[in-house]
Amino acid sequence: MGVGGWQVVPSPAASSSRTINRVQSVESRRSFGGHHVRDDLSDAVQGVDNAPSNGASRSDTTIHRLVTNILPGLVVFIASLLLVVLSFLTLLVLVSQGMFERLVVSVNAQTTTYYWAPYGHSCILDKSGFVPRSCSNDEVTVTSTAAMAAIGTVLAQQWAAEMRHAGGHLLVTTCILGGTQAVGWANLQFIAGYDYYPECLPTAPQDVAGMAMLETTERDNHVEGLYFLTLYADLDPAMLAHVEHVNSDGTTQKLILNPKRTLVTGTGDIEPDDLGQDYIIHSYPLGMRYKVTGMCVTEIEELSMLKHELGLTGWSQGKHSKMPVVPGWRCGHRVSNANELMAIQIVLTVLTLYLLTGDIYVTLEGFRGLVTGDHVMTYNFAAGLERRKALLVCLILNSLPGVLYLDVSRIYHFTSNGLQLWVLSAVVTATCCSFTWILVVSIVDMIPLRWHNLCVGYSAPLFLFSSIAAISVVCSRRDVAEAAYNRFYAAEPNLGLWINNATWPSGSYVASGTPFILTYVVAEIVIPMITAFVVSVAIMTIYRVLRHRRYASDW
């Protein structure tokens, strides 16, 4: 019988008319909104094979049943099962990649890809700091007047050896990262040259005396925010070596040892810093209990290997050390109560697999019946989800952490495998949203509303597969991932930098944090999902017209 995805497959000796009458007597009626919804052509009744005509061989009947019923049902079931298994495997991969706690070097280079742009070519640095009136107004107003004077003092002290080698002064170029509406955050870079102003976007290797990155941050004893300087010096013996840093995901990156980090208050006080942290941001994709805390540790990256991987033609290198360098970060996150969340996922996974054992059994019985010629029941897993709300809820809850993974994977856009993490997280999120839509439809379908007994159908399997595929493809675009990355760091600043006539966040943020990821990808999820649903309704309507010569069923 064709109830809720179940279908009786008759033996060759079964009566054709008796079987058809039995199937037609139990077709279910459902509603969506003001319309009856008949789930789909593969849901309740896909049609039952007629008994063989006189003289037809048992072999022909068996082949006919195999082609028209068993194989299509098997394909749908295997695809549905693979969808569930893929969701579980994706979750395992993401967990193994440290999606509850992770710290990875974020790639940086002096190109427009990483948002570098020129800002000033006039600053002169001597032993007292910046030479008065050598820097442009745009440069000196990036911070408070007292803070910028203190920053000049720090640069003069920490580049003292290079300054002596240059004859008493250094020529300092300023560059910015970001500082546009498209990026949403910014920082200021200082590049010191011995006898010329270095380029922000070099097209060939250029010798420099040092590089420094200015951002903002917070410390427990300075809740008002601090200016934060991370510096590399060409002649500093403590920075003449690099280390092969191993990230939490097993990848490696070369970092310069012992970069100098200094804090500067808004009033010009100077403090050394041993912590090195900035960009401390909170996000709440699964609520306060599973709070995501993102943060970065500033570093000086060594590019001897990475310059080839990135295809760079230009970079900055120490004139004497010859090491290609650029300021950068190790960025990561931590999820509160992560062990509890993993335990819940394990329980839900086991429960979901338990609820699927019946489907596996029925499918195996279908093969047995095919061999023996008995009446057997086959089951369309995807079409029957509306009636199996316990399984549907388990599938939704099991894929719900995908929203958290998508939220944190945007942090790693500029890491070695950041885009792969984003794509995997997008697939899990798409699965969660698509299953949730089926649950919503099934609940609305229970509302006792009737409108002229009009039945509108949709194909649940078609919707499920097409929705997951469409959402995954749209969300996996590089521009979507990059926009999500920038919006994470574009949260409301506690202390910002004044660049391009606007205040930009640069590492110090208010406690409320940043909006979670679904705030920014609503269109990328909703539009493909609604489109998939409309297409499934349209295909069912076309099927009904071709088979029954009507647009809808009038019961």
PyMOL commands that set and color helices and strands:
alter all, ss='L'
color gray80, all
select helices_A, chain A and resi 16-24+58-96+112-114+137-140+145-158+160-165+237-239+288-290+306-309+338-372+385-387+389-399+401-412+418-445+460-475+478-489+517-519+522-548
alter helices_A, ss='H'
color red, helices_A
select strands_A, chain A and resi 6-9+31-32+35-38+101-106+116-126+129-130+170-178+186-193+206-208+210-219+222-233+242-246+252-256+260-264+270-272+277-283+292-302+316-318+324-335+376-379+454-457+493-499+502-509+553-554
alter strands_A, ss='S'
color yellow, strands_A
deselect
rebuild
show_as cartoon
